[in-house]
């Protein structure tokens, strides 16, 4: 079976997501071959190519997209540049994997989906956390009745990033128009993880708030105005009747906190920040770690850890979808669904009332 030839846009040597996560993940998967990388500087692209043994390096993304030895284009750059590069890949007839958020808005994401569908290419969005072994194990435990009927789902994410101080490279996150903030990153990624386990939301109330008026760039001390939200609080009801509560906080001064707790009629399950699972059944029994069975690992022993392993599972899912006709990897359809959910949270916050959450199919029919 011919390997899937990949071109990675954004493979900078400065320690970006592409070189830290995508390239190591691809190297660990025998179904893939990285044939091209690009950055905005030829020296940087050539250095990345030498480091990872990639035959072609470009300082223009368009040259990578057009290369005949590229089957799949990976767009791993800042959010505001996603649409332009996805459009180039789709128009060239190439499959495309784009980081989340796919577009900077629901309308832009819908247009990207429509363009890819018309072109007949495969499209994947970087919502990889839902495919992590621990998350899929948690989903099966819930489906198999470990906690009985799910009564509540509680989600807490608090991280230092996008706060009162941030590196110059992240200055663009201060502008809400760029679509990269606590709502679109913290809330979206972790809500997607939770909802992959317990299903969709039926109705929701929300607070989408901005508490930082400006942020200071660490390198220069420059103060930059902030228009992006940094906190999201929501409560609602899941489609299965369980109660949902979630709080997402950017700019936490000390440490971080990530966790999902599911309570049910027969016990509890917890997904920790490292995506390992703990559970307890019965009354008064302590939580104990539930090791993830090996069958949930979709790739050979690789030495990858943390987020790189999650990205590797996204690629493993796409390879299976491509050859076996499965639907494992999240697509632009999922990206559009998630964008619409975020729009509902903003609308509920501005209106100050509970809102119904419509699946995309229902929303399109209205």
C-alpha positions as CSV (number, residue, x, y, z in Angstrom):
1,X,0.0,0.0,0.0
2,X,1.4,3.4,-1.1
3,X,2.3,5.7,1.7
4,X,0.4,9.0,2.2
5,X,2.8,11.7,1.1
6,X,2.5,14.8,3.3
7,X,3.5,18.4,3.0
8,X,3.5,20.5,6.2
9,X,3.0,24.2,6.1
10,X,4.4,26.1,9.1
11,X,7.3,23.8,9.9
12,X,9.4,26.4,11.6
13,X,12.6,25.6,13.5
14,X,11.5,28.0,16.2
15,X,9.6,25.3,18.1
16,X,6.2,25.7,16.6
17,X,3.4,23.1,16.8
18,X,4.2,21.6,13.5
19,X,7.8,20.7,14.4
20,X,7.0,19.7,18.0
21,X,3.9,17.6,17.3
22,X,3.1,17.0,13.6
23,X,6.5,16.0,12.3
24,X,7.3,13.6,15.2
25,X,3.9,12.1,15.0
26,X,4.2,11.5,11.2
27,X,7.6,10.0,11.6
28,X,6.1,7.4,14.0
29,X,3.5,6.2,11.5
30,X,4.5,3.8,8.7
31,X,1.6,4.8,6.6
32,X,3.0,8.3,6.1
33,X,5.9,9.9,4.4
34,X,6.7,13.6,4.9
35,X,7.9,14.8,1.5
36,X,7.8,18.6,1.9
37,X,7.9,21.4,4.4
38,X,7.4,25.1,4.1
39,X,7.9,28.2,6.2
40,X,8.2,31.9,5.3
41,X,12.0,31.7,5.3
42,X,13.9,29.3,3.1
43,X,16.7,28.9,5.7
44,X,14.2,27.8,8.3
45,X,12.5,25.4,5.9
46,X,15.8,23.8,4.9
47,X,16.9,23.4,8.5
48,X,13.6,21.6,9.3
49,X,14.0,19.4,6.2
50,X,17.5,18.4,7.3
51,X,16.4,17.7,10.8
52,X,13.6,15.4,9.8
53,X,15.0,14.0,6.6
54,X,12.4,15.7,4.3
55,X,13.4,15.9,0.6
56,X,11.7,19.2,-0.3
57,X,11.8,22.6,1.4
58,X,10.0,25.8,0.3
59,X,9.6,29.4,1.5
60,X,6.2,29.6,-0.3
61,X,3.3,27.5,0.8
62,X,1.9,27.6,-2.8
63,X,5.0,25.8,-4.0
64,X,4.4,23.0,-1.5
65,X,0.8,22.7,-2.4
66,X,1.5,22.4,-6.1
67,X,4.2,19.8,-5.7
68,X,3.3,16.4,-7.3
69,X,4.8,14.4,-4.4
70,X,2.3,15.8,-1.9
71,X,-1.1,14.1,-1.3
72,X,-2.0,15.6,2.0
73,X,-1.4,19.3,2.9
74,X,-1.1,20.1,6.6
75,X,-2.0,23.7,7.6
76,X,-0.3,24.4,10.9
77,X,0.0,28.2,11.1
78,X,-1.9,31.0,12.8
79,X,-5.7,30.8,12.7
80,X,-6.2,33.9,10.5
81,X,-4.1,32.3,7.7
82,X,-6.0,29.0,7.7
83,X,-8.7,29.8,5.1
84,X,-6.3,31.1,2.4
85,X,-4.0,28.0,2.7
86,X,-6.9,25.5,2.9
87,X,-8.4,27.1,-0.2
88,X,-5.1,26.7,-2.1
89,X,-4.8,23.1,-1.1
90,X,-8.4,22.3,-2.0
91,X,-8.2,24.1,-5.3
92,X,-5.1,22.0,-6.1
93,X,-7.1,18.8,-5.5
94,X,-5.1,17.9,-2.3
95,X,-6.5,16.4,0.9
96,X,-6.1,18.8,3.7
97,X,-5.6,18.7,7.5
98,X,-6.1,22.1,9.1
99,X,-5.6,23.0,12.8
100,X,-8.5,24.1,14.8
101,X,-10.1,26.6,14.5
102,X,-10.6,25.8,10.8
103,X,-11.9,29.3,10.0
104,X,-12.0,32.4,12.1
105,X,-15.8,32.3,12.1
106,X,-18.7,30.1,11.4
107,X,-19.3,31.6,8.0
108,X,-15.7,31.2,6.9
109,X,-15.7,27.6,8.2
110,X,-18.9,26.8,6.3
111,X,-17.3,28.2,3.1
112,X,-14.2,26.1,3.6
113,X,-16.3,23.0,4.0
114,X,-18.4,23.7,0.9
115,X,-15.3,24.3,-1.2
116,X,-13.7,21.0,0.0
117,X,-16.9,19.1,-0.6
118,X,-17.2,20.4,-4.2
119,X,-13.6,19.6,-4.9
120,X,-14.1,16.0,-3.6
121,X,-11.1,16.0,-1.3
122,X,-10.8,14.7,2.2
123,X,-10.7,17.2,5.0
124,X,-9.6,16.9,8.6
125,X,-9.7,19.4,11.5
126,X,-7.2,19.3,14.4
127,X,-9.6,18.3,17.2
128,X,-7.3,15.4,18.0
129,X,-8.0,15.2,21.7
130,X,-11.2,13.3,21.1
131,X,-9.2,10.5,19.6
132,X,-6.7,10.1,22.5
133,X,-6.7,6.5,23.9
134,X,-7.9,7.6,27.3
135,X,-10.8,9.6,25.9
136,X,-11.9,6.7,23.7
137,X,-11.6,4.4,26.7
138,X,-13.7,6.8,28.8
139,X,-16.4,6.9,26.1
140,X,-16.6,3.1,26.1
141,X,-16.7,2.9,29.9
142,X,-19.7,5.3,29.8
143,X,-21.4,3.4,27.0
144,X,-20.9,0.1,28.8
145,X,-22.6,1.4,31.9
146,X,-19.7,1.8,34.3
147,X,-21.4,4.8,36.0
148,X,-24.9,3.7,35.3
149,X,-27.0,6.5,34.0
150,X,-24.9,9.7,33.6
151,X,-26.4,12.4,36.0
152,X,-23.8,15.2,35.6
153,X,-20.8,16.3,33.7
154,X,-18.4,18.8,35.2
155,X,-15.5,20.4,33.2
156,X,-12.8,22.7,34.5
157,X,-10.0,24.2,32.5
158,X,-7.7,27.0,33.9
159,X,-4.4,27.8,32.2
160,X,-1.8,30.6,32.3
161,X,-1.8,31.3,28.6
162,X,-3.5,34.3,27.0
163,X,-3.4,36.4,30.2
164,X,-2.1,39.7,31.4
165,X,1.4,38.8,29.9
166,X,2.1,36.9,26.7
167,X,4.9,36.4,24.3
168,X,5.1,38.6,21.2
169,X,4.4,35.6,19.0
170,X,1.0,35.3,20.7
171,X,0.1,39.0,20.5
172,X,-2.5,38.3,17.8
173,X,-4.6,36.3,20.3
174,X,-5.5,39.6,21.9
175,X,-7.7,40.6,19.0
176,X,-11.0,38.8,18.9
177,X,-11.2,39.2,15.1
178,X,-8.3,36.6,14.8
179,X,-10.5,33.9,16.3
180,X,-7.9,32.5,18.8
181,X,-8.9,33.0,22.4
182,X,-10.3,31.3,25.5
183,X,-13.6,30.7,23.8
184,X,-12.2,29.2,20.6
185,X,-9.3,27.4,22.1
186,X,-9.9,26.4,25.7
187,X,-13.6,26.0,25.6
188,X,-13.8,24.6,22.1
189,X,-11.1,21.9,22.5
190,X,-12.3,20.6,25.8
191,X,-16.0,20.8,25.1
192,X,-15.3,18.8,21.9
193,X,-13.5,16.2,24.1
194,X,-16.3,16.0,26.6
195,X,-19.1,15.9,24.0
196,X,-17.3,13.1,22.1
197,X,-17.8,11.0,25.3
198,X,-21.3,12.0,26.5
199,X,-23.1,13.4,23.4
200,X,-24.4,16.8,22.5
201,X,-25.9,19.7,24.5
202,X,-29.7,20.3,24.5
203,X,-29.7,23.7,26.0
204,X,-27.3,26.1,27.7
205,X,-26.8,29.3,29.6
206,X,-23.4,31.0,29.3
207,X,-21.2,33.9,30.4
208,X,-18.5,34.8,27.9
209,X,-16.4,37.5,29.6
210,X,-13.3,39.7,29.0
211,X,-11.4,40.7,32.2
212,X,-8.1,41.9,30.7
213,X,-8.3,45.3,29.0
214,X,-4.7,45.0,27.8
215,X,-1.9,42.5,27.8
216,X,1.9,43.2,28.1
217,X,4.2,41.6,25.5
218,X,7.0,39.8,27.5
219,X,9.9,40.7,25.2
220,X,9.2,44.4,24.8
221,X,6.9,45.4,27.6
222,X,4.5,46.9,25.1
223,X,0.9,47.1,26.2
224,X,-1.6,45.7,23.6
225,X,-5.3,46.3,23.8
226,X,-7.4,43.1,24.4
227,X,-10.8,42.5,22.8
228,X,-10.8,38.7,23.1
229,X,-12.7,36.9,25.9
230,X,-10.6,35.2,28.6
231,X,-13.3,33.4,30.6
232,X,-16.3,31.2,29.6
233,X,-18.8,29.8,32.1
234,X,-21.7,27.6,31.1
235,X,-24.4,25.5,32.5
236,X,-26.9,23.4,30.7
237,X,-28.5,20.1,29.9
238,X,-27.1,17.3,27.7
239,X,-29.2,15.5,25.2
240,X,-29.2,12.5,27.5
241,X,-30.7,14.5,30.3
242,X,-27.5,14.9,32.4
243,X,-26.6,18.3,33.9
244,X,-23.6,20.1,32.4
245,X,-21.4,22.7,34.1
246,X,-18.1,24.0,32.7
247,X,-15.7,26.8,33.4
248,X,-12.8,27.9,31.2
249,X,-10.3,30.4,32.4
250,X,-7.3,31.9,30.5
251,X,-4.6,33.9,32.2
252,X,-4.5,32.0,35.5
253,X,-1.6,33.4,37.5
254,X,-0.3,30.2,39.2
255,X,-0.3,26.7,37.7
256,X,-3.1,25.1,35.8
257,X,-6.1,22.9,36.3
258,X,-7.7,20.5,33.8
259,X,-10.3,17.8,34.5
260,X,-13.6,16.3,33.6
261,X,-15.8,14.5,36.1
262,X,-18.8,12.4,35.2
263,X,-21.2,11.2,37.9
264,X,-23.8,8.6,37.5
265,X,-26.3,6.4,39.3
266,X,-23.7,3.7,39.9
267,X,-20.4,5.6,40.2
268,X,-18.0,8.3,39.0
269,X,-15.4,8.6,36.3
270,X,-12.7,11.3,36.0
271,X,-10.6,12.3,33.0
272,X,-7.4,13.9,34.3
273,X,-5.4,16.6,32.6
274,X,-3.0,14.0,31.1
275,X,-6.0,12.1,29.6
276,X,-5.8,9.2,32.0
277,X,-8.9,7.8,33.5
278,X,-9.9,7.1,37.1
279,X,-13.2,5.6,38.4
280,X,-15.1,4.4,41.4
281,X,-18.4,2.5,41.8
282,X,-20.6,2.1,44.8
283,X,-20.8,4.3,47.9
284,X,-17.8,5.7,49.8
285,X,-15.2,4.1,47.6
286,X,-12.1,6.1,46.5
287,X,-11.2,6.8,42.9
288,X,-8.6,4.4,41.4
289,X,-6.7,4.7,38.2
290,X,-8.1,2.6,35.4
291,X,-5.2,1.9,33.0
292,X,-6.1,2.3,29.4
293,X,-6.0,-1.1,27.6
294,X,-3.5,-1.5,24.9
295,X,-6.2,-2.0,22.2
296,X,-6.8,1.7,22.3
297,X,-3.3,2.4,20.9
298,X,-3.5,2.8,17.2
299,X,0.2,3.0,16.4
300,X,3.4,1.0,17.1
301,X,5.4,1.8,20.2
302,X,6.8,5.2,19.3
303,X,8.1,6.9,22.4
304,X,5.8,9.8,21.7
305,X,4.2,11.3,24.7
306,X,1.4,13.8,25.5
307,X,0.1,16.0,22.7
308,X,2.3,14.5,20.0
309,X,0.7,11.1,20.7
310,X,-2.8,12.7,20.4
311,X,-1.8,14.1,17.0
312,X,-0.4,10.7,15.9
313,X,-3.8,9.2,16.6
314,X,-5.5,11.8,14.5
315,X,-3.2,10.8,11.6
316,X,-3.8,7.1,12.3
317,X,-7.6,7.7,12.2
318,X,-7.3,9.6,8.8
319,X,-5.3,6.8,7.3
320,X,-7.9,4.3,8.3
321,X,-10.7,6.5,6.9
322,X,-8.8,6.8,3.6
323,X,-8.3,3.1,3.2
324,X,-11.1,1.4,5.0
325,X,-14.0,3.9,4.6
326,X,-14.4,4.6,8.3
327,X,-15.3,8.0,9.7
328,X,-13.0,8.3,12.7
329,X,-11.1,11.6,12.1
330,X,-13.0,14.8,12.8
331,X,-13.8,16.8,9.6
332,X,-14.8,20.3,8.6
333,X,-18.4,19.1,9.3
334,X,-17.3,18.7,13.0
335,X,-15.6,22.1,12.9
336,X,-18.7,23.8,11.6
337,X,-20.8,22.1,14.3
338,X,-18.4,23.3,17.0
339,X,-18.3,26.9,15.6
340,X,-22.1,26.9,15.8
341,X,-22.0,25.8,19.4
342,X,-19.6,28.7,20.2
343,X,-22.0,31.1,18.5
344,X,-24.8,29.8,20.7
345,X,-22.7,30.4,23.8
346,X,-22.0,34.0,22.8
347,X,-25.6,34.6,22.0
348,X,-26.8,33.1,25.3
349,X,-24.3,35.3,27.1
350,X,-25.4,38.5,25.4
351,X,-29.1,37.7,25.8
352,X,-28.7,36.6,29.4
353,X,-31.0,33.6,28.9
354,X,-30.9,29.8,28.2
355,X,-30.6,28.9,24.5
356,X,-31.5,25.7,22.7
357,X,-28.5,24.1,20.9
358,X,-29.4,22.8,17.5
359,X,-27.3,20.3,15.6
360,X,-26.0,21.5,12.3
361,X,-28.5,19.4,10.3
362,X,-31.4,21.0,12.2
363,X,-29.9,24.5,12.0
364,X,-29.6,24.2,8.2
365,X,-33.3,23.2,7.9
366,X,-34.6,26.3,9.7
